[in-house]
């Protein structure tokens, strides 16, 4: 094996590990409970509040206050945010990104190796 191949493989491996570590590790808040920003109730974190925490939000609302807020929103705004098309367009699941990454990284490593060969 040539040195260029090894360097290319190491770089490709590091990129994949960085990507996998960022997207597949599910961090949790240190505290299991939070104080509702509206009513002051101490509530347990739910999937909704944990996802908000992961998105760097610092204000959390208990389930009952969240439901009141959702019901108070204008019907048109509620429909827009709950429709499947709206949720897909704002989604950051990254399926296509993963496919492209797994196709581009090995290709880049291959081109890197053969460019210096």
N, CA, C and O of each residue as an XYZ file, in Angstrom:
468
protein
N       0.835     -1.191      0.000
C       0.000      0.000      0.000
C       0.870      1.240      0.000
O       1.892      1.314      0.682
N       0.438      2.202     -0.778
C       1.206      3.438     -0.851
C       0.805      4.383      0.279
O      -0.261      4.242      0.878
N       1.660      5.323      0.551
C       1.419      6.298      1.619
C       0.212      7.179      1.292
O      -0.542      7.555      2.189
N       0.029      7.505      0.021
C      -1.105      8.341     -0.377
C      -2.430      7.639     -0.093
O      -3.390      8.270      0.349
N      -2.477      6.343     -0.345
C      -3.692      5.581     -0.094
C      -4.022      5.582      1.401
O      -5.178      5.749      1.789
N      -3.004      5.396      2.227
C      -3.206      5.372      3.674
C      -3.689      6.730      4.167
O      -4.614      6.800      4.977
N      -3.078      7.805      3.690
C      -3.481      9.151      4.085
C      -4.920      9.420      3.648
O      -5.709      9.966      4.419
N      -5.263      9.043      2.428
C      -6.629      9.232      1.943
C      -7.644      8.446      2.757
O      -8.726      8.948      3.060
N      -7.297      7.213      3.111
C      -8.195      6.380      3.913
C      -8.365      6.955      5.306
O      -9.471      6.937      5.847
N      -7.290      7.466      5.899
C      -7.372      8.059      7.232
C      -8.248      9.308      7.204
O      -9.082      9.494      8.090
N      -8.072     10.156      6.211
C      -8.883     11.372      6.092
C     -10.349     11.004      5.903
O     -11.218     11.580      6.558
N     -10.633     10.059      5.023
C     -12.016      9.638      4.800
C     -12.614      9.055      6.077
O     -13.772      9.326      6.393
N     -11.850      8.269      6.805
C     -12.328      7.694      8.061
C     -12.625      8.753      9.106
O     -13.627      8.656      9.815
N     -11.771      9.764      9.215
C     -11.998     10.846     10.165
C     -13.264     11.633      9.843
O     -14.031     11.985     10.739
N     -13.474     11.906      8.564
C     -14.678     12.634      8.155
C     -15.927     11.830      8.496
O     -16.894     12.390      9.012
N     -15.924     10.553      8.222
C     -17.076      9.703      8.523
C     -17.302      9.638     10.027
O     -18.445      9.707     10.478
N     -16.234      9.505     10.813
C     -16.391      9.446     12.267
C     -16.936     10.757     12.828
O     -17.785     10.736     13.719
N     -16.467     11.885     12.328
C     -16.981     13.179     12.773
C     -18.459     13.305     12.452
O     -19.250     13.728     13.295
N     -18.828     12.942     11.244
C     -20.227     13.011     10.826
C     -21.100     12.103     11.678
O     -22.159     12.517     12.151
N     -20.663     10.878     11.872
C     -21.448      9.916     12.651
C     -21.559     10.364     14.105
O     -22.624     10.232     14.709
N     -20.505     10.878     14.663
C     -20.546     11.334     16.050
C     -21.490     12.494     16.252
O     -22.167     12.578     17.277
N     -21.540     13.383     15.295
C     -22.413     14.558     15.412
C     -23.876     14.188     15.216
O     -24.737     14.695     15.935
N     -24.173     13.320     14.265
C     -25.561     13.046     13.912
C     -26.191     11.885     14.655
O     -27.417     11.797     14.720
N     -25.407     11.010     15.204
C     -25.995      9.836     15.839
C     -25.926      9.864     17.358
O     -26.567      9.039     18.008
N     -25.172     10.783     17.943
C     -25.154     10.867     19.399
C     -26.327     11.724     19.839
O     -26.509     12.842     19.358
N     -27.102     11.200     20.738
C     -28.277     11.906     21.233
C     -27.991     12.394     22.642
O     -28.148     11.650     23.611
N     -27.575     13.631     22.750
C     -27.268     14.205     24.049
C     -28.560     14.524     24.791
O     -29.593     14.809     24.185
N     -28.476     14.469     26.105
C     -29.622     14.768     26.959
C     -29.256     15.895     27.906
O     -28.088     16.048     28.265
N     -30.253     16.696     28.323
C     -29.952     17.745     29.307
C     -29.503     17.127     30.629
O     -29.923     16.023     30.975
N     -28.659     17.829     31.360
C     -28.164     17.323     32.641
C     -29.311     17.198     33.650
O     -29.359     16.258     34.443
N     -30.225     18.159     33.604
C     -31.350     18.146     34.521
C     -32.475     17.305     33.922
O     -32.721     17.368     32.717
N     -33.158     16.519     34.754
C     -34.281     15.720     34.264
C     -35.579     16.513     34.311
O     -36.563     16.128     33.679
N     -35.593     17.623     35.058
C     -36.787     18.446     35.195
C     -36.469     19.892     34.816
O     -35.305     20.294     34.797
N     -37.500     20.661     34.516
C     -37.349     22.076     34.200
C     -38.537     22.830     34.782
O     -39.564     22.235     35.111
N     -38.387     24.136     34.905
C     -39.488     24.976     35.377
C     -40.161     25.604     34.173
O     -39.510     26.251     33.353
N     -41.483     25.410     34.069
C     -42.245     25.951     32.946
C     -42.110     27.471     32.940
O     -42.278     28.120     33.972
N     -41.811     28.028     31.784
C     -41.621     29.472     31.655
C     -42.937     30.236     31.741
O     -42.932     31.455     31.913
N     -44.058     29.538     31.623
C     -45.355     30.224     31.664
C     -46.004     30.129     33.040
O     -46.379     31.150     33.617
N     -46.143     28.912     33.576
C     -46.880     28.735     34.832
C     -45.975     28.431     36.021
O     -46.445     28.463     37.158
N     -44.708     28.142     35.804
C     -43.775     27.889     36.889
C     -43.784     26.474     37.420
O     -43.070     26.172     38.377
N     -44.580     25.593     36.820
C     -44.632     24.204     37.254
C     -43.300     23.511     36.962
O     -42.679     23.751     35.926
N     -42.873     22.656     37.881
C     -41.677     21.849     37.633
C     -42.150     20.596     36.906
O     -42.959     19.828     37.426
N     -41.635     20.405     35.707
C     -42.078     19.291     34.863
C     -40.879     18.486     34.397
O     -39.754     18.983     34.351
N     -41.137     17.260     34.062
C     -40.111     16.353     33.550
C     -39.902     16.635     32.057
O     -40.857     16.930     31.339
N     -38.666     16.543     31.601
C     -38.388     16.731     30.174
C     -39.101     15.656     29.361
O     -39.137     14.490     29.752
N     -39.665     16.062     28.229
C     -40.286     15.138     27.284
C     -39.460     15.146     26.010
O     -38.493     15.899     25.897
N     -39.837     14.311     25.051
C     -39.119     14.300     23.767
C     -39.143     15.680     23.120
O     -38.160     16.099     22.509
N     -40.270     16.390     23.254
C     -40.420     17.721     22.667
C     -39.441     18.705     23.301
O     -38.779     19.463     22.592
N     -39.342     18.701     24.635
C     -38.454     19.659     25.298
C     -36.984     19.264     25.135
O     -36.110     20.129     25.078
N     -36.716     17.975     25.060
C     -35.330     17.536     24.825
C     -34.878     17.966     23.434
O     -33.744     18.412     23.260
N     -35.750     17.836     22.452
C     -35.409     18.275     21.098
C     -35.188     19.784     21.070
O     -34.284     20.268     20.389
N     -36.015     20.530     21.809
C     -35.817     21.978     21.904
C     -34.475     22.288     22.561
O     -33.765     23.192     22.122
N     -34.122     21.546     23.609
C     -32.836     21.737     24.279
C     -31.680     21.474     23.314
O     -30.690     22.206     23.303
N     -31.819     20.419     22.502
C     -30.762     20.108     21.519
C     -30.625     21.218     20.484
O     -29.554     21.398     19.903
N     -31.707     21.965     20.250
C     -31.674     23.090     19.307
C     -31.309     24.395     20.012
O     -31.588     25.483     19.507
N     -30.683     24.274     21.184
C     -30.169     25.408     21.960
C     -31.249     26.343     22.489
O     -30.980     27.524     22.710
N     -32.452     25.846     22.695
C     -33.503     26.649     23.320
C     -33.263     26.628     24.823
O     -32.769     25.638     25.363
N     -33.611     27.716     25.497
C     -33.416     27.799     26.938
C     -34.728     28.003     27.681
O     -34.749     27.959     28.911
N     -35.814     28.225     26.964
C     -37.124     28.421     27.570
C     -37.989     27.218     27.229
O     -38.174     26.884     26.059
N     -38.524     26.562     28.278
C     -39.324     25.361     28.071
C     -40.699     25.540     28.705
O     -40.863     26.277     29.678
N     -41.678     24.853     28.134
C     -43.046     24.939     28.615
C     -43.577     23.546     28.911
O     -43.298     22.595     28.181
N     -44.354     23.433     30.002
C     -44.949     22.143     30.348
C     -45.960     21.752     29.268
O     -46.329     22.566     28.421
N     -46.393     20.505     29.313
C     -47.286     19.992     28.272
C     -48.602     20.771     28.223
O     -49.083     21.086     27.134
N     -49.194     21.087     29.379
C     -50.486     21.790     29.356
C     -50.345     23.206     28.802
O     -51.213     23.653     28.053
N     -49.284     23.915     29.147
C     -49.069     25.260     28.587
C     -48.782     25.182     27.091
O     -49.213     26.048     26.329
N     -48.065     24.160     26.674
C     -47.782     23.996     25.248
C     -49.084     23.749     24.476
O     -49.286     24.308     23.398
N     -49.957     22.916     25.030
C     -51.233     22.641     24.363
C     -52.068     23.915     24.276
O     -52.681     24.176     23.242
N     -52.102     24.711     25.343
C     -52.841     25.988     25.318
C     -52.278     26.899     24.233
O     -53.033     27.566     23.526
N     -50.965     26.929     24.101
C     -50.332     27.774     23.088
C     -50.697     27.302     21.683
O     -51.005     28.111     20.808
N     -50.659     25.984     21.476
C     -50.990     25.437     20.155
C     -52.435     25.767     19.800
O     -52.718     26.153     18.666
N     -53.343     25.623     20.743
C     -54.763     25.904     20.493
C     -55.016     27.386     20.258
O     -55.954     27.742     19.545
N     -54.201     28.256     20.842
C     -54.390     29.693     20.704
C     -53.888     30.228     19.367
O     -54.244     31.338     18.970
N     -53.073     29.457     18.678
C     -52.547     29.910     17.388
C     -53.654     29.955     16.356
O     -54.657     29.252     16.475
N     -53.469     30.773     15.359
C     -54.456     30.894     14.278
C     -54.571     29.560     13.551
O     -53.561     28.884     13.355
N     -55.792     29.160     13.142
C     -55.967     27.868     12.462
C     -55.078     27.699     11.230
O     -54.533     26.618     11.006
N     -54.929     28.742     10.442
C     -54.098     28.642      9.234
C     -52.650     28.341      9.604
O     -51.994     27.537      8.943
N     -52.154     28.978     10.648
C     -50.781     28.756     11.092
C     -50.611     27.335     11.626
O     -49.579     26.704     11.396
N     -51.632     26.824     12.347
C     -51.571     25.453     12.857
C     -51.522     24.459     11.719
O     -50.732     23.516     11.753
N     -52.363     24.656     10.699
C     -52.397     23.726      9.564
C     -51.067     23.718      8.831
O     -50.586     22.664      8.415
N     -50.481     24.879      8.677
C     -49.221     24.979      7.951
C     -48.107     24.241      8.690
O     -47.274     23.588      8.061
N     -48.087     24.340     10.022
C     -46.991     23.715     10.767
C     -47.211     22.232     11.007
O     -46.254     21.526     11.324
N     -48.453     21.722     10.867
C     -48.698     20.307     11.116
C     -48.881     19.499      9.846
O     -49.024     18.278      9.913
N     -48.882     20.150      8.686
C     -49.050     19.397      7.448
C     -47.796     18.597      7.147
O     -46.695     19.033      7.484
N     -47.936     17.435      6.520
C     -46.762     16.611      6.219
C     -45.744     17.333      5.350
O     -44.540     17.166      5.541
N     -46.215     18.137      4.392
C     -45.279     18.845      3.513
C     -44.470     19.861      4.298
O     -43.272     20.018      4.065
N     -45.124     20.559      5.237
C     -44.406     21.559      6.033
C     -43.391     20.894      6.948
O     -42.283     21.403      7.119
N     -43.756     19.770      7.533
C     -42.817     19.113      8.436
C     -41.643     18.526      7.671
O     -40.527     18.496      8.190
N     -41.868     18.060      6.453
C     -40.756     17.533      5.662
C     -39.816     18.631      5.236
O     -38.601     18.435      5.242
N     -40.347     19.796      4.860
C     -39.461     20.841      4.368
C     -38.573     21.394      5.471
O     -37.465     21.854      5.194
N     -39.040     21.358      6.722
C     -38.231     21.837      7.820
C     -37.429     20.745      8.483
O     -36.670     21.009      9.416
N     -37.584     19.536      8.022
C     -36.920     18.394      8.647
C     -35.431     18.429      8.356
O     -34.986     18.860      7.292
N     -34.682     17.960      9.340
C     -33.231     17.899      9.154
C     -32.757     16.471      9.350
O     -31.716     16.223      9.960
N     -33.541     15.533      8.820
C     -33.167     14.139      9.013
C     -31.915     13.797      8.229
O     -31.097     13.004      8.696
N     -31.744     14.380      7.038
C     -30.506     14.252      6.302
C     -30.281     12.947      5.574
O     -29.133     12.562      5.355
N     -31.351     12.247      5.189
C     -31.165     10.979      4.478
C     -30.362     11.185      3.193
O     -29.418     10.446      2.914
N     -30.742     12.181      2.430
C     -30.015     12.445      1.191
C     -28.586     12.874      1.507
O     -27.649     12.491      0.805
N     -28.422     13.652      2.542
C     -27.084     14.082      2.940
C     -26.189     12.919      3.305
O     -25.001     12.919      2.982
N     -26.747     11.929      3.974
C     -25.968     10.742      4.360
C     -25.544      9.977      3.116
O     -24.395      9.552      3.005
N     -26.471      9.804      2.184
C     -26.151      9.084      0.950
C     -25.052      9.814      0.182
O     -24.095      9.196     -0.284
N     -25.195     11.123      0.054
C     -24.193     11.912     -0.666
C     -22.845     11.828      0.058
O     -21.803     11.685     -0.581
N     -22.869     11.916      1.386
C     -21.624     11.846      2.138
C     -20.914     10.521      1.911
O     -19.708     10.494      1.666
N     -21.655      9.427      1.993
C     -21.033      8.117      1.802
C     -20.592      7.895      0.359
O     -19.774      7.013      0.101
N     -21.106      8.661     -0.569
C     -20.654      8.553     -1.949
C     -19.461      9.474     -2.207
O     -18.530      9.100     -2.920
N     -19.487     10.665     -1.634
C     -18.467     11.673     -1.926
C     -17.162     11.414     -1.173
O     -16.084     11.597     -1.739
N     -17.240     10.993      0.088
C     -16.018     10.818      0.877
C     -15.100      9.759      0.264
O     -13.914     10.031      0.076
N     -15.601      8.568     -0.054
C     -14.684      7.603     -0.685
C     -14.177      8.078     -2.049
O     -13.024      7.841     -2.410
N     -15.051      8.749     -2.801
C     -14.633      9.271     -4.104
C     -13.533     10.316     -3.928
O     -12.556     10.323     -4.677
N     -13.690     11.195     -2.941
C     -12.669     12.216     -2.687
C     -11.348     11.560     -2.268
O     -10.275     11.976     -2.704
N     -11.441     10.536     -1.423
C     -10.226      9.828     -1.019
C      -9.552      9.160     -2.194
O      -8.327      9.195     -2.317
N     -10.353      8.544     -3.066
C      -9.816      7.879     -4.248
C      -9.127      8.892     -5.163
O      -8.017      8.655     -5.639
N      -9.803     10.032     -5.405
C      -9.223     11.056     -6.262
C      -7.965     11.656     -5.635
O      -6.996     11.956     -6.333
N      -7.989     11.824     -4.336
C      -6.823     12.355     -3.646
C      -5.633     11.434     -3.801
O      -4.513     11.877     -4.056
N      -5.890     10.147     -3.644
C      -4.809      9.159     -3.742
C      -4.250      9.128     -5.157
O      -3.034      9.125     -5.345
N      -5.137      9.105     -6.160
C      -4.670      8.987     -7.534
C      -4.139     10.299     -8.108
O      -3.429     10.296     -9.115
N      -4.476     11.406     -7.478
C      -3.943     12.691     -7.942
C      -2.454     12.797     -7.619
O      -1.705     13.448     -8.347
N      -2.025     12.160     -6.529
C      -0.633     12.226     -6.134
C       0.144     10.962     -6.520
O       1.314     10.823     -6.165
N      -0.489     10.062     -7.231
C       0.195      8.827     -7.610
C       1.006      8.987     -8.875
O       1.642      8.034     -9.325
